[in-house]
């Protein structure tokens, strides 16, 4: 199914693709994040956290926890913040959740592209032994004078049960090799660090940098307003040769409570970050 969110963003629920143009893809949600977003779109209104955990995690054979739910809620909010939507999933009293009622969702394509998990030819493999014998006895059998019907079914049964057992063994070996391969990749990549790219933002008085990419002017203006609110609360002034690096969490823009990081840095010779005063608040209120 395909949707149009806020008459601006195209969302394809079949693969988690998000874009500002219909035929292009800017972002791909992970499988769990896509399932979580699709659940909230299909269930407008206030929902219980336990019901979300059951439908998105437990019913799909995944281990559910409030920590996992909070992590993917934060991921969805951060993803849609890049498209100018603040707090796509809101938290209600007593820990309940709701898809933001101020955000419009339009169904533009109700066709499904989900792959079939079973064909008609594969179905008999899952039938119990008693039913298999019943099917076999309805077909004509060619017997010799020294072979009884009971002996023929007993000889054919091991051949039919041996193939599924071999498939399970091969599948187990494949999963084991895949796990070893992933472990090797994680081991060799865990010590690699990636540089953080900073985006300069337009500000009247301060030299302001962000660790997030600004996709439009609305997101940039909102970012600058939150920066000024935190800077004034800390009584920090802008000066030539000094710069600020600013980050704020998911809830700061809605009720003034959230995670905040602000680095106030001064330039010395050719180093623009020669020394910095860092301010970090896990629960900020202004």
C-alpha atoms as one frame of an Amber mdcrd trajectory, in Angstrom:
protein
   0.000   0.000   0.000   1.140   3.528  -0.760   0.237   6.671   1.191   0.730
  10.414   0.944   1.530  12.019   4.304   0.746  15.717   4.852   0.143  16.039
   1.076   3.934  16.110   0.654   5.636  12.822   1.569   5.197   9.547  -0.334
   5.339   6.404   1.808   5.331   2.851   0.409   4.385   0.356   3.127   5.530
  -2.658   1.086   9.234  -1.811   1.418   9.356   1.201   3.796  10.382   3.686
   1.066   9.951   7.407   1.860  10.410  10.254  -0.626   9.331  13.764  -1.530
   8.815  12.749  -5.174   6.565   9.922  -6.322   9.065   7.972  -8.413  12.176
   8.444  -6.249  13.337   7.071  -2.886  15.090   9.250  -0.270  14.921   6.948
   2.755  14.294   3.248   3.439  12.905   2.316   6.852  14.097  -0.884   8.520
  11.677  -3.834   8.595  10.654  -3.221  12.231  10.382   0.572  11.850   8.243
   0.085   8.728   5.954  -2.398  10.513   5.579   0.031  13.446   4.667   2.994
  11.218   2.215   0.891   9.173   0.516  -0.306  12.379  -0.084   3.274  13.576
  -1.447   4.318  10.157  -3.814   1.313  10.190  -4.887   2.034  13.811  -5.594
   5.772  14.205  -6.408   7.003  17.682  -4.950   6.205  21.093  -3.458   2.697
  21.458  -1.933   0.810  24.392   1.802   0.097  24.404   1.174  -3.584  25.186
  -1.028  -3.933  22.090   1.681  -2.340  19.906   4.324  -4.706  21.310   2.087
  -7.721  20.659   1.093  -6.831  17.094   4.480  -5.563  15.843   6.880  -7.781
  17.815   5.229 -10.834  19.436   2.957 -11.753  16.498   5.991 -11.709  14.181
   8.134 -13.951  16.396  10.297 -11.099  17.728  11.292 -10.378  21.327   9.326
  -7.355  22.528  10.383  -4.813  25.145   9.621  -1.205  26.023  13.244  -0.376
  25.271  12.885  -1.631  21.678   9.624   0.263  21.256  11.149   3.511  22.541
  14.150   3.087  20.235  12.046   2.677  17.090   9.671   5.502  18.103  12.701
   7.785  18.388  13.937   6.567  14.985  10.587   7.330  13.294  10.404  10.798
  14.874  13.948  11.609  13.797  13.326  10.351  10.243  10.197  12.440   9.703
  11.756  15.502  11.373  13.994  15.703   8.278  10.812  16.116   6.217   9.422
  18.918   8.390   7.105  16.739  10.537   7.668  17.072  14.264   6.606  14.218
  16.575   4.817  11.916  14.119   3.966   9.574  17.030   2.841  11.351  20.220
   2.831  10.013  23.776  -0.459  10.252  25.703  -0.980  10.075  29.465  -0.239
   6.732  31.161   2.265   5.766  28.466  -0.261   5.339  25.657   0.600   6.271
  22.056  -1.142   7.871  19.088  -0.371   8.704  15.471  -0.302  12.515  15.442
  -3.916  13.543  14.631  -2.689  16.833  13.102  -0.918  14.894  10.325  -2.987
  13.938   7.272  -2.643  10.497   5.655  -4.082   9.761   2.190  -4.216   6.269
   0.651  -3.102   6.606  -2.984  -2.587   2.931  -3.899  -4.241   0.013  -2.075
  -2.540  -2.741  -4.098  -0.424  -5.202  -2.118   2.848  -6.747  -3.284   3.364
  -9.208  -0.460   5.022 -12.467  -1.656   3.127 -15.727  -1.281   4.586 -17.985
   1.407   3.115 -21.231   0.042   1.965 -22.593  -3.322  -0.552 -25.318  -4.011
   2.198 -27.725  -5.039   4.042 -27.260  -1.754   0.996 -27.725   0.492   1.020
 -31.555   0.630   4.485 -31.486   2.233   2.896 -30.094   5.407   0.114 -32.715
   5.607   0.336 -35.226   8.442   1.386 -38.826   7.794  -2.160 -40.185   8.235
  -3.450 -37.921   5.444  -0.533 -38.762   3.188  -1.353 -42.491   3.462  -5.001
 -41.765   2.706  -4.001 -39.872  -0.464  -1.615 -42.589  -1.520  -4.205 -45.356
  -1.098  -6.578 -43.587  -3.494  -4.062 -43.958  -6.319  -3.665 -47.321  -8.072
  -0.700 -49.398  -6.886   1.198 -52.000  -8.889   2.023 -54.917  -6.566   3.946
 -58.101  -7.160   2.920 -61.508  -5.799   5.564 -61.296  -3.046   4.710 -57.743
  -1.878   1.689 -56.719   0.199   0.109 -53.194   0.289   1.428 -52.654   3.849
   4.985 -53.473   2.779   4.853 -51.053  -0.159   3.770 -48.082   1.992   6.390
 -48.888   4.617   9.154 -48.881   1.993   8.014 -45.642   0.340   7.558 -43.647
   3.569  11.285 -43.329   4.473  12.057 -41.937   1.005   9.428 -39.202   1.402
  10.432 -38.211   4.934  14.146 -38.232   4.166  14.006 -35.246   1.783  12.498
 -32.771   4.320  15.104 -33.837   6.890  17.913 -33.119   4.425  16.404 -29.687
   3.712  16.356 -28.871   7.426  20.003 -29.881   7.753  21.008 -27.715   4.798
  18.995 -24.783   6.147  20.649 -25.123   9.585  24.104 -25.160   8.006  23.201
 -22.066   5.953  22.022 -20.163   9.032  25.174 -21.156  10.929  27.464 -19.961
   8.134  25.492 -16.713   7.879  25.844 -16.094  11.624  29.600 -16.715  11.480
  29.922 -14.342   8.508  28.026 -11.575  10.332  30.137 -12.074  13.463  33.337
 -11.672  11.420  32.053  -8.480   9.783  31.046  -6.988  13.156  34.421  -7.893
  14.671  36.420  -6.150  11.937  34.160  -3.096  11.793  33.689  -2.414  15.497
  36.902  -0.371  15.796  36.267   1.752  12.731  35.090   5.295  13.455  33.374
   7.602  11.002  33.846  11.390  11.005  30.810  13.517  11.847  29.793  15.987
   9.143  28.505  19.341  10.431  25.968  21.489   8.559  26.284  25.307   8.873
  23.000  27.094   9.634  22.063  30.696   8.934  21.952  32.813  12.110  21.994
  36.582  12.557  24.619  36.686  15.324  26.152  33.250  15.912  28.143  30.796
  13.845  25.913  27.732  14.271  26.599  24.128  13.194  24.373  21.044  13.296
  25.151  17.339  13.090  21.947  16.786  11.092  21.220  17.602   7.455  18.564
  20.273   6.919  16.308  19.243   4.014  14.281  22.475   3.889  14.058  25.963
   5.383  11.231  25.050   7.790  13.374  22.430   9.546  16.329  24.842   9.629
  14.273  27.700  11.138  12.843  25.428  13.836  16.351  24.228  14.671  17.617
  27.836  15.065  14.662  28.780  17.312  15.373  25.890  19.678  19.082  26.790
  19.715  18.316  30.410  20.708  16.015  29.233  23.509  18.744  27.033  25.009
  21.528  29.606  24.465  19.609  32.418  26.172  18.720  30.158  29.088  22.444
  29.415  29.555  23.219  33.148  29.138  25.708  32.507  26.308  26.687  35.356
  23.968  27.849  35.201  20.354  31.320  36.525  19.572  33.628  36.648  16.582
  35.883  33.604  16.272  33.503  31.467  18.342  31.042  28.855  17.136  28.277
  26.627  18.467  27.453  22.962  17.782  23.852  22.165  18.771  21.734  18.991
  19.086  18.297  18.510  20.654  16.193  15.426  21.347  12.759  14.311  20.151
  10.488  16.072  22.672  12.121  19.501  22.957   9.994  20.995  20.196   6.651
  19.923  21.735   6.748  20.510  25.475  10.242  21.842  26.216  11.468  18.598
  27.783  14.162  16.502  26.149  17.860  15.834  25.546  20.085  18.804  24.704
  23.773  19.063  23.755  25.443  22.416  23.144  29.157  22.960  22.488  30.497
  26.522  22.714  33.897  26.513  20.964  36.600  29.114  20.395  39.137  29.338
  17.567  42.893  29.349  18.173  45.195  29.865  15.198  43.984  27.416  12.499
  41.955  25.167  14.788  38.255  26.262  14.945  37.623  23.845  17.840  40.699
  24.576  19.926  38.735  24.439  23.157  35.017  23.993  23.873  32.635  24.319
  26.782  30.124  21.483  26.545  26.618  21.527  28.038  24.576  18.335  28.164
  21.136  17.872  29.732  19.290  14.586  29.627  16.028  16.186  30.764  15.880
  19.845  29.677  13.052  22.210  30.626  12.788  25.803  29.464
